[in-house]
Amino acid sequence: MTAKKSMKRTLISSLLILAMCFTMLVGTTFAWFTDSVTSANNIIKSGTLDVSLQWADGTADPDDENTEWADASQGAIFNYQLWEPGYTEVRHIAIKNEGNLALKYKVKIIANGEITDLADVIDVYYFDPAEQIADRDALADETPLGTLTAALAGMGTTATGRLAAGEDDVITIALKMQESAGNTYQDKYIGTDFSIALLATQDTVEEDSFDELYDLNAAYDEPVTVADAGELAEALSNPSVKEIILTPDTDYGTLTLDSTTDLKDVTIDAEDAQLLMDIQSGASLEGVTIKNYAPTGVTGTSDGSVTIRGGADVDITFEDSTFVPGAGWAGVRSYDQDAKLTFKDCTFEGTGSKYAVYCSSGPLAGIEFYNCTFQNFTKRLVLLNGAYTEAISLVFDKCEFKDSNCDGILKALNPFADGSNFRFTDNTLTNFTAKEGYFTTAKSDVTAPIYLTNPTFTVTVSGNTKDGVAWEPQGLILA
């Protein structure tokens, strides 16, 4: 009996051992040779191209650590208004590469406004590297680089150079009014002012997988001057162009911007040029600035100098511009609900039964006027039509209203959406009469506040004139 039990245990143990061996054998049929390698700490990071411009008095030693330097981006380098024959100003100018990419640079002198013949008698002296000009005798034996007229015309550039990361260049520029300048040069300006512009772009130093020439054609971000409508269209189609200057006394006709237009952060300087604008459905203009815009009239019978069609996406700022409605209804005519219009230091001149701004559908974001002048109007200055489904911002700040016997300042033919804001602050009225009320809206049950600095204005609500009362129930808020 004992022998049978012993044999049985031995048999069971043998079966278990066979099972374990079989399991191990099965496992080995799924084993593979393996290995792994990891490349750690790979980096893709863009470099920084950062340049600074500083200036110091040119009579000081540019290498002296006690010489005081000022940030040129925070004020004028040359700022004196009593120039006379023989007068001289000398400045050291330091260009420093603050980034970690190599760069190339150039310095240009740019006039803002009309250049008079005063520039013909201002000599420009240039020293690279910088030199201390301790007294006027130091210039006696020097030859001018040219006159300021030549510098403004772009005789190459005032200065050019290349800087590796952390390097700097210091140059010296002297401006001197010729002793031979006579009485004809009194009380004149070099434009309204002039700028000293530092332009920088990447240099051919850093290398890629092939060589260091991938940025051989890197361009400076500088204004582009266009001579005709074709060149204007070409410049607008180039996304790298951020500032466009129109040639004075040139007629560019009507600039049509359609669904292929996508402008962002572009400035157009239209001084002394003729240009009408037709912004069509699908066009996108974000952060666009139009400076010195002063068209003399329009071609259509129901449009404006600037016409914005429905379906456009528009955010435009007009600066130092003049609008004189011609054959059209308004200086600016908008059919678009998505328009944001901002006017800074602009003048609106009324002609007959015309409007300053006429919005057929009402702008979604709003209309804002800062330091603007409205004069000689008989119609209402701003007329808003259409249904306002979104909140609107309407601002008149530090504006002047004068010499007008008109219907009023603002008329909204439909009630504004909740959350809208109307601000009328620090404005001046001189010889200005509003026959139908200064501000008129369709209904009184709107929560949009109206901010006024003078509570005696008349606000008409639903045909009822109320002195010193705004859209109820929000009421009048005095700023």
ABEGO torsion letter per residue (X at the ends): XAAAAAAAAAAAAAAAAAAAAAAAAAAAAABBBBBBBBBBGBBBBBBBBBBBBBBBBAABBAABAABBBBBAAAEBABBBAABBBGBBBBBBBBBBBABABBBBBBBBBBBBEBBBAAAAABBBBBBOBBBBBABAAAAAABBBAEBAAAAAAGBEBABBBBBBBGBBBBBBBBBBBBAABBAAABGBBBEABBBBBBBBBBBBABBBAABAAAAAABBBBBBBBBABAAAAAAAAABAABABBBBBBGBBAEBBBBBAABBBBGBBBBABGBBBBBBBBBGBBBBGBBBBGBBBABBABAABBABBBBBGBBBBBBBBGBBBBBBABABABBBABAABBBBBBGBBBBBBEBBBABBBAAEBAAEBBBBGBBBBGBABBABBBBEBBABBBBBBBBGBBBBGBBBAEABBBABBBBBGBBBBBBGBBBBGBBBAAEABBBABAABABBBBBABAABBBBBGGBBBBGBBBOAAEBBBX
